[in-house]
Amino acid sequence: MKILPIILGSLFFSNVFAQGSGPEKANQAKRVINIDFKKEKGSFNTSFNLCVGAGRANEGLRADWQQQLAVVRKECGFKYIRMHGLLTDDMAVYREDRNGNPEYNYQYVDALYDYILSIGMKPFVELGFMPGALASGSKTIFWWRGNVTPPKDYKKWEDLIRNLTQHFTERYGTDEVKKWYFEVWNEPNLKDGFWTGSQEDYFKLYQYSAKAIKSVNPAYKVGGPATAGAAWVPEMIDFCSKNSVPIDFISTHAYGVKQGFLDEYGSTGTVLDKNHESVSGDVRNSRKQIENYTIPGLELHYTEWSSSYTPSDPIHDSYHEAAYILEKLKQTGSAANSMSYWTFTDIFEEAGPRFTPFHGGFGLLNTQGIKKPAFFAYSFLNKLGETEIVDQDNSSWACKNKKGDVQVLLWDYTYTLPDSVNNQAYYVRNLPAKSKGEVELVISGMPSGGKYRMEIYQTGYKVNDPYTSYLSFNKPNQLTKAQVDKLKKENNGAAVWQGNITVNTSGKVLKKLPIRENDVSFINIIKLK
């Protein structure tokens, strides 16, 4: 880290983090971002960190899972967490005695939810999958065998959901549970994937679930259909409207790849969608469907989203993922009430326990807790102040806080995947980033003579980029403790540059910095007393 005193009218940053830049820099046009400290857009929209995903509830009983969740809560600011398998047999929630009478047990659920609440988060309750004793069939999904069949008795399902909701109320209080969300099932439109029943069967399940939850407290929030590919939104609203079934929010999912949906092992060769409207177009369309239909104003929650739907896609580990995340979040704007990234950790066993430290897992952190570039995208977002400043640039945010500090988050998103090459063949390589020239950031309207400390943080090629370092180790199947420590130390998110500045009489701050393909930079300008 460099710490330098500087007096500002203009400021040029030397190429302190430009590994991989080439001679083509001279041919790049300069990008200029102009913002005025005094021009406020309004409160900064934080739908990006309202919720984050996790694999299944039982994994949440692990010490390392809980340790990682505490890290992302603290550094990325996530408020809710959603996961599969709350009612699956490994959570020991439901069984029946010899006479077929239900028996309920919430010991594991309590241990999990107590921990989540203890670190200041809340559950986004996904109701699924089917307890074996209540299931109408034997069809399961994943290594951990979540049963995906409808209930053999919908009244017993309703009683379970009511009893569970009553238990939450007794344990945590009405005021707390009013803040939660209850989402019915997961991706029921994937026939014989997550649901063996029909759309009609799902709507029946939803109706019984909503009735159970609202019978405990009408103010509790329930919604669905939690579909893959932004499906069934008008149909869901239509069903609830015509049948007077309560619904408080729409939930659905979107991923940025072009083929298939469910692929546990990444064996089909996923391809990142080149379409500029990928993911964000789905979100905006869902909002339009809600507003143009019979129950306008419903909350919209994308309870899963990412670049790829498979836990074996190396783009999740790549430095490209950070810029992708920011680009898509910027494009979606305020269309959704939440965009829940799937997932916060690679401790994720849909395809069974994983045997390598970097395997294309969904997580912001790998299994050893090493922070990926995607993690830094969210930690940078979480550092932005509460008031957004007007910014016409499509690939940046500018904010300020009540102290008078200014934050700017900027990035380049460049689609680099060659035609006829899939993610699994491309993102496993060492991929040096080409120069995109220079960014000039001009901040006007700053208090004249103000003294500040400026800090620059970054993720990109070979900067907070542990996967590229892992490649330099020749991709060992297991990392030694020394290698893990080295990767954590080298990718700890520390500032790449820091210095003190004084704003001159013009009230302007001019910053210039080089930028490469898929670089992400966070500039923090901290007012000194």
Secondary structure, DSSP 8 states (H G I E B T S, - for coil): --EEEEEES-EE---TT-TT--GGGGGS--EEEEEETT-EEEE---GGGSEEEEEEGGGGGSHHHHHHHHHHHHHH---EEEEE-TTSGGG--EEE-TTS-EEE--HHHHHHHHHHHHTT-EEEEEE----GGGBSS--EETTTTEE-S-BS-HHHHHHHHHHHHHHHHHHH-HHHHTT-EEEE-S-TTSBTTTBSS-HHHHHHHHHHHHHHHHHH-TTSEEEEEEEGGG-SHHHHHHHHHHHT----EEEEEEESBSS-S--SS--S---B---TTTTHHHHHHHHHHHHTSSSTT-EEEEEEEES-S-TT-GGGTSTHHHHHHHHHHHHHTTSSSEEEES-SBS---TTSS-SSS-S--S-SB-TT--B-HHHHHHHHHHTS-SEEE----TTEEEEE-TTS-EEEEEE-------TT--HHHHTTS-----EEEEEEEEEES--TT-EEEEEEEEEBTTBS-HHHHHHHTT--SS--HHHHHHHHHHTS---SEEEEEEE-TT--EEEEEEEETT-EEEEEEEE--
